Amino acid sequence: MKILILGVNGFIGYHLTKEILATTDWEVYGMDIDDNRINELENSRLHFVEGDIEINKEWIEYNIKKCDTVMPLVAIATPKMYVENPLRVFHLDFEANLDIIKKCAKYKKRIVFPSTSEVYGISPDAEFDEDKSPLCTGPINKERWIYSASKQLLDRVIWAYGNHENLPFTLFRPFNWIGPKLDSIEIAKEGSSRVVTQFIASLLFKKPIYLVDGGKQMRCFTYISDGIAALIKILKNENNICNKQIINIGNPKNNISIKDLAYLMRDIFSKHEKHKNDKEFSQIMEIDSKEFYGESYQDIYNRKPSIEKAKKMLNWEPTVDLEEALKLAIDAFINEYE
């Protein structure tokens, strides 16, 4: 199989490409604006070009025609950016990806598209079901929802192309995947990374860990190796079982409040070989969401997936528990940056 991965140097793109090269004979054609992660993956089956999906459209169309499966992984996926630069989120996450979806439909090439757990928004369901749960967002003046709305509309467009024009597709919804190389510490220093990297950066530099609105939000964290194992099965698509399906990929057993996450991470960090003799560690402090994010932010207090479909369809189940996942992530960041 020939697979086109746009955003191949990102968190998911890097780990997926690494697994593909290690366990399959597939060819990977990848594009990204940087190669700081994948440059370590030297392999004759990896064909990388430095480029931008908003600029290098001819290269993208050529490779869509050439490849069997397309994975557009390029997106801005950090809440701080949703409220600080919502138009940039819309232009990249929606408009640029819509152009790629149209080309896949034109050439009838299978698209495996990263939806998001954010599409469920503030759904009232205790567990989010791919085919039944309502997708609920907040008012227009809460700009946080531009990411969720952009992704949801792309999901609907892909579904419509599949249902009416025979586009082969699978939508997968990651639930808070974590692990090495999640975000860079430099991004975390700016306060715009995802929560686990943000907390690791605070621990490394002995800065306060901020709990937005008290950290009551619940999240289910999924270790990257579990997520990639599910993705490989989706890409293999044995007996076409994943065609025209939406699949949650998460770990409902790893459900924890952000407040408890902060204390757990600080405890793990304090026992690390390189820091067990430190005398001081980050303070954990509460902060109002308006102060941290601004007026246009709104939070999600439940984000727990049903993974029954993934279990049955893929014969997959996550295996890495929360404490082990955090230990692996923290250790990787400490070893990389110290």
SERO-4910 file (N, C-alpha, C, O; in steps of 0.05 Angstrom, whole numbers):
BEGIN
 pado doro    nc1    nc2    nc3   cac1   cac2   cac3    cc1    cc2    cc3    oc1    oc2    oc3
  Met    A     17    -24      0      0      0      0     18     25      0     39     26     13
  Lys    A      9     45    -14     21     71    -14      3     90      2    -21     93     -5
  Ile    A     14    103     22     -2    120     39      9    149     39     33    152     43
  Leu    A     -8    168     35      0    196     36     -8    207     64    -31    207     71
  Ile    A     13    217     79      7    229    105     15    258    104     39    265    102
  Leu    A     -4    275    107      0    304    108      1    312    137    -18    306    152
  Gly    A     23    325    145     28    328    174     43    305    185     39    297    208
  Val    A     61    294    169     76    270    176     95    274    199    104    255    212
  Asn    A    103    299    204    122    306    225    108    312    251    122    317    271
  Gly    A     82    312    252     67    317    276     67    294    295     79    273    290
  Phe    A     54    297    318     54    277    339     43    250    329     57    230    331
  Ile    A     19    250    317      8    225    307     23    216    282     29    193    279
  Gly    A     29    235    264     43    228    239     70    214    244     76    195    231
  Tyr    A     85    225    263    111    213    269    108    185    279    121    167    269
  His    A     92    182    300     89    155    312     77    135    293     84    111    293
  Leu    A     58    144    277     46    126    257     66    117    236     68     94    230
  Thr    A     81    136    226    101    130    206    122    111    217    131     92    203
  Lys    A    131    116    241    151     98    254    140     70    255    155     51    250
  Glu    A    115     66    263    103     39    265    100     27    237    105      3    234
  Ile    A     91     42    218     88     32    191    114     21    180    116     -1    169
  Leu    A    136     37    183    162     29    173    173      4    188    188    -12    176
  Ala    A    165      1    213    176    -21    229    160    -47    225    172    -68    229
  Thr    A    135    -45    218    118    -70    218    104    -76    192     91    -97    191
  Thr    A    107    -60    172     94    -66    146    113    -61    123    136    -53    127
  Asp    A    104    -67     99    120    -61     75    109    -37     60    115    -34     36
  Trp    A     92    -21     73     79      2     59     99     24     53    119     27     66
  Glu    A     92     39     32    107     63     25     93     87     36     69     90     34
  Val    A    108    105     49     97    129     61    107    154     45    131    158     42
  Tyr    A     88    169     35     94    195     22     84    216     42     61    218     48
  Gly    A    103    233     52     96    251     73    103    280     67    123    285     53
  Met    A     87    298     77     93    327     75     89    340    102     71    332    117
  Asp    A    106    359    108    103    375    132    121    400    129    138    401    111
  Ile    A    116    420    146    132    444    144    159    441    158    176    459    156
  Asp    A    163    419    172    188    414    186    193    384    187    175    368    182
  Asp    A    218    376    193    224    347    195    239    341    221    254    321    222
  Asn    A    236    357    242    252    354    266    245    327    280    262    318    296
  Arg    A    222    316    276    216    290    287    224    267    269    239    249    276
  Ile    A    214    268    244    217    245    226    244    242    214    250    223    200
  Asn    A    261    262    218    288    260    206    304    237    218    324    229    206
  Glu    A    295    226    241    309    203    252    299    177    239    311    156    244
  Leu    A    278    178    223    267    154    211    278    150    183    263    152    163
  Glu    A    303    144    181    315    140    155    306    113    143    312     92    155
  Asn    A    293    114    121    282     90    109    276     95     80    265    116     73
  Ser    A    283     76     62    278     81     33    248     81     26    241     90      5
  Arg    A    231     72     45    203     72     40    189     97     50    165    100     47
  Leu    A    204    116     61    194    141     70    203    163     50    227    168     46
  His    A    183    175     37    189    196     17    178    222     28    154    227     27
  Phe    A    196    239     38    187    264     51    193    288     34    214    290     21
  Val    A    175    307     35    180    333     23    171    355     42    150    353     55
  Glu    A    188    375     45    181    398     62    161    416     47    167    425     25
  Gly    A    138    420     59    119    437     45     95    444     62     93    435     85
  Asp    A     77    460     51     54    471     65     29    463     50     27    467     26
  Ile    A      9    451     64    -15    442     50    -31    465     38    -47    461     20
  Glu    A    -26    489     48    -40    512     36    -26    523     11    -37    540     -3
  Ile    A     -2    514      6     14    525    -16     20    503    -37     16    508    -61
  Asn    A     29    480    -28     38    459    -47     16    441    -56     17    417    -53
  Lys    A     -4    453    -69    -28    438    -76    -24    420   -100    -37    399   -101
  Glu    A     -6    427   -118     -1    410   -141     12    384   -132      6    362   -141
  Trp    A     32    386   -114     45    362   -104     26    344    -89     26    320    -93
  Ile    A      8    356    -74    -12    341    -59    -31    326    -79    -36    302    -75
  Glu    A    -40    340    -99    -59    327   -118    -44    304   -133    -56    283   -137
  Tyr    A    -20    308   -141     -4    287   -154     -2    263   -137     -5    240   -146
  Asn    A      3    267   -111      7    244    -93    -19    231    -84    -20    207    -78
  Ile    A    -41    246    -84    -67    234    -79    -73    215   -102    -83    193    -97
  Lys    A    -67    223   -126    -72    205   -149    -55    180   -148    -63    159   -156
  Lys    A    -31    183   -137    -11    161   -137    -16    141   -114    -10    118   -117
  Cys    A    -26    151    -92    -28    135    -67    -56    121    -65    -75    128    -79
  Asp    A    -56    101    -48    -81     86    -43    -98     98    -21   -123     98    -22
  Thr    A    -84    109     -1    -98    120     23    -86    147     30    -62    151     28
  Val    A   -104    165     38    -95    192     45   -103    198     74   -125    193     82
  Met    A    -83    208     90    -88    217    117    -80    246    121    -57    252    123
  Pro    A   -100    264    121    -94    292    126    -93    298    156   -114    302    168
  Leu    A    -70    299    167    -67    303    196    -60    331    205    -56    336    228
  Val    A    -60    350    186    -52    377    192    -76    392    205    -98    394    193
  Ala    A    -71    403    229    -92    418    242    -80    433    266    -60    423    278
  Ile    A    -91    455    273    -85    468    299   -104    456    319   -128    456    316
  Ala    A    -93    445    341   -109    430    360   -103    437    389   -101    419    406
  Thr    A   -100    463    394    -95    472    422   -116    494    429   -118    513    414
  Pro    A   -130    490    451   -152    509    458   -144    538    459   -160    555    452
  Lys    A   -119    544    468   -111    572    469   -111    585    442   -118    609    439
  Met    A   -104    570    421   -105    580    394   -134    584    384   -139    602    367
  Tyr    A   -152    568    393   -180    571    385   -191    598    391   -207    610    376
  Val    A   -183    609    415   -194    634    423   -176    658    415   -185    681    413
  Glu    A   -150    653    411   -132    675    404   -131    679    374   -127    702    366
  Asn    A   -134    658    358   -133    661    329   -153    643    315   -145    625    300
  Pro    A   -179    647    320   -199    629    309   -200    629    279   -206    608    267
  Leu    A   -194    651    266   -195    651    237   -172    634    225   -176    621    205
  Arg    A   -149    634    238   -127    617    229   -135    587    232   -130    571    214
  Val    A   -148    581    254   -158    554    258   -177    546    236   -176    524    225
  Phe    A   -196    564    229   -215    558    208   -202    555    181   -208    536    166
  His    A   -183    573    174   -170    571    148   -154    545    144   -155    532    124
  Leu    A   -139    538    165   -123    514    163   -139    488    167   -139    470    151
  Asp    A   -153    488    190   -167    463    197   -190    456    179   -195    433    173
  Phe    A   -204    477    170   -228    471    153   -221    475    123   -223    456    108
  Glu    A   -214    499    115   -212    505     87   -190    489     73   -195    478     51
  Ala    A   -167    488     85   -145    473     72   -151    443     70   -145    430     50
  Asn    A   -164    432     91   -171    404     91   -194    398     73   -196    376     61
  Leu    A   -212    417     70   -235    413     51   -225    409     23   -235    392      8
  Asp    A   -204    424     15   -193    421    -12   -181    393    -16   -184    381    -37
  Ile    A   -169    382      5   -158    355      3   -180    334      1   -178    315    -14
  Ile    A   -201    338     17   -224    320     16   -236    319    -12   -244    298    -23
  Lys    A   -239    342    -24   -250    344    -52   -233    329    -72   -244    316    -90
  Lys    A   -207    331    -69   -189    316    -87   -191    286    -83   -190    271   -102
  Cys    A   -194    277    -58   -198    249    -53   -224    239    -66   -225    217    -77
  Ala    A   -245    256    -64   -270    248    -76   -268    247   -107   -279    230   -120
  Lys    A   -252    266   -118   -249    268   -147   -235    242   -157   -243    232   -178
  Tyr    A   -215    232   -143   -200    209   -152   -209    183   -139   -197    162   -143
  Lys    A   -230    185   -122   -240    161   -108   -218    147    -92   -216    122    -92
  Lys    A   -203    162    -77   -182    151    -60   -191    151    -31   -202    170    -21
  Arg    A   -185    129    -18   -194    126     10   -182    148     27   -157    153     26
  Ile    A   -198    160     44   -188    180     63   -193    169     91   -216    161     98
  Val    A   -173    170    108   -175    163    136   -170    190    151   -148    200    153
  Phe    A   -192    201    161   -192    228    170   -193    231    200   -209    217    213
  Pro    A   -176    248    212   -176    252    241   -198    271    249   -195    295    246
  Ser    A   -220    260    258   -241    276    271   -230    284    298   -205    286    302
  Thr    A   -246    289    317   -237    297    344   -258    291    365   -282    292    359
  Ser    A   -249    286    389   -268    283    411   -283    309    416   -305    308    429
  Glu    A   -272    331    407   -285    357    412   -311    360    397   -327    378    404
  Val    A   -316    344    377   -342    347    362   -365    341    381   -387    351    376
  Tyr    A   -361    324    402   -383    318    420   -389    342    438   -412    344    448
  Gly    A   -370    359    441   -374    384    456   -385    379    484   -373    364    500
  Ile    A   -407    392    490   -420    389    516   -444    371    515   -465    376    526
  Ser    A   -441    349    500   -461    329    497   -470    319    525   -452    315    542
  Pro    A   -495    314    529   -504    305    556   -498    275    562   -501    266    585
  Asp    A   -489    260    542   -485    231    546   -461    226    565   -441    241    564
  Ala    A   -464    206    582   -442    199    600   -418    187    585   -395    192    592
  Glu    A   -424    172    564   -403    162    545   -411    169    517   -435    167    510
  Phe    A   -392    178    501   -398    188    474   -398    165    454   -378    151    451
  Asp    A   -421    161    441   -424    140    421   -422    152    394   -435    173    388
  Glu    A   -406    140    376   -400    151    350   -426    156    333   -427    175    317
  Asp    A   -445    138    336   -468    139    318   -494    148    331   -515    151    317
  Lys    A   -493    154    357   -518    161    371   -516    187    387   -536    201    389
  Ser    A   -493    193    398   -491    217    415   -495    243    400   -484    246    378
  Pro    A   -510    261    411   -513    287    399   -487    303    400   -471    300    419
  Leu    A   -482    320    380   -458    336    380   -467    365    387   -480    378    371
  Cys    A   -459    374    411   -469    399    422   -447    419    427   -427    412    441
  Thr    A   -449    442    416   -430    463    421   -443    487    435   -468    488    438
  Gly    A   -427    506    442   -437    529    457   -444    552    438   -445    549    414
  Pro    A   -450    576    450   -458    599    434   -435    609    416   -412    604    421
  Ile    A   -443    625    396   -424    635    376   -402    652    389   -379    651    380
  Asn    A   -409    667    410   -389    685    422   -368    670    438   -349    682    448
  Lys    A   -372    644    442   -351    627    454   -334    615    432   -340    593    422
  Glu    A   -313    629    424   -298    622    400   -283    595    402   -273    585    382
  Arg    A   -281    584    426   -268    558    429   -280    538    410   -266    519    402
  Trp    A   -306    541    403   -320    520    388   -314    521    358   -325    504    343
  Ile    A   -298    539    349   -292    540    320   -277    515    311   -281    506    288
  Tyr    A   -260    504    328   -246    480    321   -266    456    319   -266    441    300
  Ser    A   -282    453    339   -302    432    340   -321    434    316   -327    414    303
  Ala    A   -331    458    311   -350    462    289   -337    457    262   -349    445    244
  Ser    A   -312    465    258   -297    460    233   -294    430    229   -299    420    207
  Lys    A   -285    416    250   -282    387    247   -308    373    242   -309    354    226
  Gln    A   -329    381    256   -355    368    253   -365    371    224   -376    352    213
  Leu    A   -362    395    214   -372    400    186   -356    383    166   -367    372    147
  Leu    A   -330    381    170   -314    364    153   -323    335    155   -324    320    135
  Asp    A   -329    325    180   -340    298    183   -365    295    166   -368    275    153
  Arg    A   -382    315    167   -408    313    152   -403    314    122   -417    300    107
  Val    A   -384    330    113   -378    331     84   -367    304     75   -375    294     54
  Ile    A   -348    293     90   -337    266     83   -359    245     82   -360    229     64
  Trp    A   -376    245    103   -398    226    103   -416    229     79   -424    209     67
  Ala    A   -422    254     71   -439    259     48   -426    249     22   -439    237      5
  Tyr    A   -400    254     19   -385    244     -4   -386    214     -5   -389    202    -26
  Gly    A   -383    201     18   -384    172     19   -411    161     13   -414    141     -1
  Asn    A   -431    174     24   -459    164     21   -470    169     -7   -486    153    -17
  His    A   -462    191    -19   -474    199    -45   -456    197    -69   -465    195    -91
  Glu    A   -429    196    -64   -411    195    -87   -390    173    -84   -370    172    -98
  Asn    A   -396    154    -65   -379    130    -62   -350    136    -54   -333    120    -61
  Leu    A   -345    157    -39   -318    161    -29   -312    141     -7   -327    141     13
  Pro    A   -291    125     -9   -284    107     13   -271    123     36   -252    138     31
  Phe    A   -281    119     60   -271    135     82   -273    120    109   -290    102    111
  Thr    A   -257    129    128   -260    122    156   -254    147    172   -233    160    167
  Leu    A   -271    154    191   -265    176    209   -257    165    236   -271    147    247
  Phe    A   -235    174    247   -227    165    274   -226    189    293   -218    211    285
  Arg    A   -235    184    317   -236    206    337   -218    200    361   -224    183    378
  Pro    A   -194    213    361   -175    208    384   -185    222    409   -195    245    408
  Phe    A   -182    209    431   -189    221    457   -164    225    473   -153    207    486
  Asn    A   -154    250    472   -131    258    489   -107    239    488    -99    227    508
  Trp    A    -96    235    464    -73    218    461    -49    233    472    -45    257    467
  Ile    A    -32    218    487     -8    230    499     16    211    495     13    188    488
  Gly    A     39    222    498     64    207    495     87    224    488     85    249    487
  Pro    A    110    212    483    134    228    474    128    244    449    114    235    431
  Lys    A    140    268    449    138    286    425    110    296    421    102    303    398
  Leu    A     94    297    442     66    308    440     67    337    430     54    343    410
  Asp    A     81    354    444     85    382    436    114    388    443    127    374    459
  Ser    A    124    409    433    151    418    441    150    434    466    130    448    472
  Ile    A    171    433    482    172    449    506    172    479    499    162    495    514
  Glu    A    182    486    476    182    514    467    154    524    465    147    547    473
  Ile    A    136    508    453    108    516    451     95    517    478     79    536    484
  Ala    A    103    499    496     92    499    523    100    524    538     85    535    554
  Lys    A    125    534    533    134    559    546    116    582    539    112    600    555
  Glu    A    104    581    515     86    602    506     58    599    517     41    616    513
  Gly    A     53    576    530     27    571    542      6    561    522    -18    563    528
  Ser    A     15    550    499     -5    542    479     -3    513    471    -11    505    449
  Ser    A      8    496    490      9    468    484    -14    454    497    -31    466    511
  Arg    A    -16    427    492    -37    412    505    -30    406    534     -7    409    542
  Val    A    -50    399    550    -48    400    579    -24    384    590    -10    393    608
  Val    A    -20    360    581      2    343    592     29    356    587     45    357    605
  Thr    A     34    366    563     59    379    557     61    405    573     83    412    583
  Gln    A     39    419    576     40    444    592     48    439    621     64    453    632
  Phe    A     37    417    632     44    410    660     73    401    662     87    407    681
  Ile    A     82    385    642    110    376    642    129    400    641    149    401    656
  Ala    A    123    419    624    140    443    621    141    458    648    162    468    656
  Ser    A    118    461    661    117    475    686    134    460    707    148    473    723
  Leu    A    133    434    707    149    418    726    179    421    720    195    424    738
  Leu    A    186    420    694    214    422    687    226    449    695    249    451    704
  Phe    A    210    471    692    220    498    697    211    509    724    215    532    730
  Lys    A    199    491    741    190    498    767    172    522    768    173    540    785
  Lys    A    154    523    748    134    544    746    107    533    756    103    509    758
  Pro    A     89    551    764     63    542    774     48    525    753     49    531    729
  Ile    A     34    505    763     15    490    747    -12    502    752    -22    502    774
  Tyr    A    -24    512    731    -50    526    733    -73    508    728    -74    494    707
  Leu    A    -92    507    746   -117    492    743   -139    512    734   -148    528    750
  Val    A   -146    510    709   -166    529    699   -193    522    711   -203    499    709
  Asp    A   -206    542    724   -231    539    738   -231    515    758   -251    501    761
  Gly    A   -208    511    771   -206    491    791   -198    463    782   -195    445    798
  Gly    A   -196    459    755   -188    433    745   -209    412    748   -202    388    751
  Lys    A   -235    419    747   -256    399    751   -262    384    725   -277    364    726
  Gln    A   -251    392    703   -255    379    677   -245    350    678   -223    345    688
  Met    A   -260    332    667   -252    303    665   -242    297    637   -254    305    617
  Arg    A   -220    282    635   -209    274    610   -200    245    611   -192    235    632
  Cys    A   -202    231    589   -192    203    586   -167    203    569   -168    208    545
  Phe    A   -144    198    581   -119    200    567   -111    173    556   -114    152    569
  Thr    A   -102    173    531    -96    149    516    -67    149    507    -58    169    495
  Tyr    A    -52    129    514    -24    128    507    -21    124    477    -37    109    464
  Ile    A     -1    137    465      2    138    436      4    110    424     -6    106    401
  Ser    A     17     92    437     21     65    425     -6     51    422    -10     36    403
  Asp    A    -24     55    441    -51     44    438    -66     57    415    -79     43    399
  Gly    A    -64     83    412    -77     96    389    -66     87    363    -81     83    344
  Ile    A    -40     85    361    -27     76    335    -35     48    328    -39     41    305
  Ala    A    -37     30    349    -45      3    343    -73      2    330    -78    -14    312
  Ala    A    -91     19    340   -117     20    328   -116     31    300   -130     22    282
  Leu    A   -100     52    296    -97     64    269    -87     44    248    -96     44    226
  Ile    A    -67     28    256    -56      8    237    -79    -11    229    -80    -18    205
  Lys    A    -95    -19    247   -118    -37    240   -138    -23    222   -148    -35    203
  Ile    A   -142      3    226   -160     18    209   -148     20    181   -163     17    161
  Leu    A   -122     25    179   -109     27    153   -109      0    138   -113      0    114
  Lys    A   -105    -21    152   -106    -48    140   -134    -54    129   -137    -65    108
  Asn    A   -154    -46    145   -182    -48    135   -189    -75    124   -200    -77    102
  Glu    A   -183    -96    139   -188   -123    130   -217   -128    125   -234   -121    142
  Asn    A   -224   -139    102   -251   -144     93   -268   -119     91   -292   -119     93
  Asn    A   -254    -96     88   -267    -70     85   -285    -63    109   -305    -49    106
  Ile    A   -278    -74    132   -296    -71    156   -298    -42    165   -318    -35    178
  Cys    A   -278    -26    159   -277      2    169   -290     22    149   -291     46    155
  Asn    A   -298     13    126   -309     31    106   -334     45    117   -352     32    128
  Lys    A   -335     71    113   -358     88    121   -364     85    150   -388     83    158
  Gln    A   -344     85    167   -347     82    195   -334    106    210   -314    117    201
  Ile    A   -346    112    233   -334    132    252   -326    116    276   -342    101    287
  Ile    A   -301    119    285   -290    102    306   -276    118    328   -257    133    323
  Asn    A   -287    117    353   -273    129    375   -248    113    382   -249     88    383
  Ile    A   -226    126    388   -202    113    398   -193    127    423   -182    149    423
  Gly    A   -200    115    445   -193    126    471   -191    105    493   -194     81    487
  Asn    A   -186    114    517   -184     95    539   -202    105    562   -193    121    579
  Pro    A   -227     95    563   -245    105    584   -237     98    612   -246    110    631
  Lys    A   -219     78    616   -209     71    642   -190     93    653   -185     94    677
  Asn    A   -179    109    635   -159    130    644   -173    156    648   -162    177    640
  Asn    A   -197    156    659   -213    180    664   -204    194    689   -204    181    711
  Ile    A   -197    219    688   -186    233    711   -192    263    709   -193    274    686
  Ser    A   -196    276    731   -199    305    731   -172    318    726   -151    307    732
  Ile    A   -172    342    715   -147    357    710   -133    363    736   -108    364    737
  Lys    A   -148    368    757   -136    373    783   -121    348    793    -98    350    801
  Asp    A   -134    325    792   -120    300    800    -97    294    782    -76    283    791
  Leu    A   -100    300    756    -78    296    737    -53    312    746    -31    302    745
  Ala    A    -57    338    754    -35    355    762    -20    343    785      5    342    786
  Tyr    A    -35    334    806    -22    322    829     -8    296    823     14    290    833
  Leu    A    -20    280    806     -8    255    798     18    259    782     38    246    787
  Met    A     18    278    764     41    284    748     64    295    765     87    288    762
  Arg    A     57    312    784     77    323    802     90    301    819    114    301    824
  Asp    A     73    282    828     83    260    844    102    242    827    123    234    837
  Ile    A     94    236    802    112    220    785    138    235    779    159    223    781
  Phe    A    136    260    773    160    276    768    179    277    792    203    275    788
  Ser    A    168    280    816    184    282    840    199    256    846    219    256    861
  Lys    A    190    234    835    203    208    840    222    200    817    235    179    818
  His    A    223    216    796    241    210    774    270    211    783    278    228    800
  Glu    A    286    193    772    314    191    779    329    218    779    346    223    796
  Lys    A    322    234    759    337    260    756    326    282    774    339    303    776
  His    A    304    277    787    292    299    803    284    291    831    273    307    846
  Lys    A    290    266    839    281    257    865    295    272    888    286    271    911
  Asn    A    317    285    882    331    300    903    325    330    902    337    345    918
  Asp    A    308    338    884    300    366    883    286    374    909    273    358    922
  Lys    A    290    399    917    278    408    942    252    422    938    235    424    956
  Glu    A    248    432    914    223    447    908    211    437    882    225    429    864
  Phe    A    184    437    882    169    429    858    147    449    852    141    466    870
  Ser    A    136    448    829    116    468    820     93    469    840     83    449    850
  Gln    A     85    494    845     60    498    860     36    492    842     37    498    818
  Ile    A     14    482    853    -10    478    837    -30    499    846    -38    500    869
  Met    A    -39    516    827    -55    539    833    -79    540    815    -79    531    792
  Glu    A   -101    550    826   -125    554    810   -125    581    796   -115    601    807
  Ile    A   -137    581    772   -139    606    757   -165    607    742   -175    586    733
  Asp    A   -177    630    740   -202    633    726   -198    630    696   -178    640    685
  Ser    A   -216    617    682   -213    612    653   -213    639    638   -199    640    617
  Lys    A   -226    659    647   -226    685    633   -198    697    634   -189    710    615
  Glu    A   -184    693    656   -157    703    659   -137    687    642   -119    698    629
  Phe    A   -141    661    641   -123    643    627   -128    643    597   -109    644    581
  Tyr    A   -153    641    589   -159    638    560   -172    663    548   -169    669    524
  Gly    A   -187    678    564   -202    701    554   -232    696    555   -241    675    562
  Glu    A   -247    717    548   -276    716    550   -289    696    532   -311    686    538
  Ser    A   -277    689    509   -290    673    489   -286    643    493   -291    627    475
  Tyr    A   -276    635    517   -271    607    523   -295    594    537   -308    607    552
  Gln    A   -299    569    531   -319    553    545   -308    525    548   -296    514    529
  Asp    A   -311    513    572   -298    487    576   -317    464    572   -341    467    571
  Ile    A   -304    440    570   -318    415    567   -312    399    593   -289    395    599
  Tyr    A   -332    390    607   -328    377    633   -329    347    631   -321    334    651
  Asn    A   -338    336    610   -338    307    606   -329    300    578   -338    312    559
  Arg    A   -310    281    577   -301    272    550   -293    243    551   -270    236    549
  Lys    A   -314    227    555   -309    198    559   -320    182    535   -344    185    529
  Pro    A   -304    167    521   -314    153    497   -326    125    504   -318    112    522
  Ser    A   -345    118    488   -352     90    485   -333     78    464   -330     89    442
  Ile    A   -320     56    470   -302     43    451   -312     16    443   -296     -1    434
  Glu    A   -338     11    446   -349    -15    440   -345    -21    410   -340    -44    402
  Lys    A   -349     -1    393   -345     -6    364   -317    -14    358   -312    -32    342
  Ala    A   -297      0    369   -269     -6    364   -262    -34    374   -248    -49    360
  Lys    A   -273    -42    396   -269    -69    407   -279    -90    388   -265   -109    382
  Lys    A   -303    -86    378   -316   -107    361   -305   -106    333   -299   -127    321
  Met    A   -302    -82    322   -295    -79    294   -265    -85    289   -258    -97    269
  Leu    A   -249    -75    307   -220    -76    304   -207    -98    320   -183   -104    317
  Asn    A   -222   -110    338   -210   -129    358   -187   -115    373   -165   -125    375
  Trp    A   -193    -91    382   -173    -73    395   -183    -64    422   -207    -60    426
  Glu    A   -165    -61    440   -171    -50    466   -145    -37    477   -124    -49    474
  Pro    A   -147    -13    489   -123     -1    500   -112    -17    523   -127    -30    538
  Thr    A    -86    -16    526    -72    -33    547    -56    -16    567    -49    -27    588
  Val    A    -49      9    560    -31     24    577    -48     41    597    -63     58    589
  Asp    A    -43     36    623    -59     51    643    -48     79    646    -26     85    636
  Leu    A    -62     96    660    -56    124    661    -29    130    674    -13    145    663
  Glu    A    -23    117    696      2    123    710     26    115    693     46    129    691
  Glu    A     24     92    679     46     83    662     49    102    638     71    109    630
  Ala    A     26    111    627     27    129    604     41    156    612     57    166    597
  Leu    A     34    166    635     46    191    644     76    187    651     92    205    645
  Lys    A     83    165    663    111    160    668    128    159    643    149    171    641
  Leu    A    117    146    623    131    144    597    134    172    584    155    178    573
  Ala    A    112    187    585    113    214    573    132    232    587    148    246    575
  Ile    A    131    232    614    148    250    630    177    242    626    194    259    623
  Asp    A    183    216    627    211    207    623    222    215    596    244    224    594
  Ala    A    205    213    575    215    220    549    221    250    547    241    257    535
  Phe    A    205    267    559    209    296    558    234    303    574    250    320    566
  Ile    A    237    291    598    260    297    614    286    289    600    305    305    599
  Asn    A    286    266    588    310    256    574    316    273    549    339    275    541
  Glu    A    295    284    536    300    300    512    309    328    518    325    339    503
  Tyr    A    299    339    539    304    368    544    324    373    566    331    397    571
  Glu    A    334    353    580    353    358    601    380    344    595    399    346    611
***
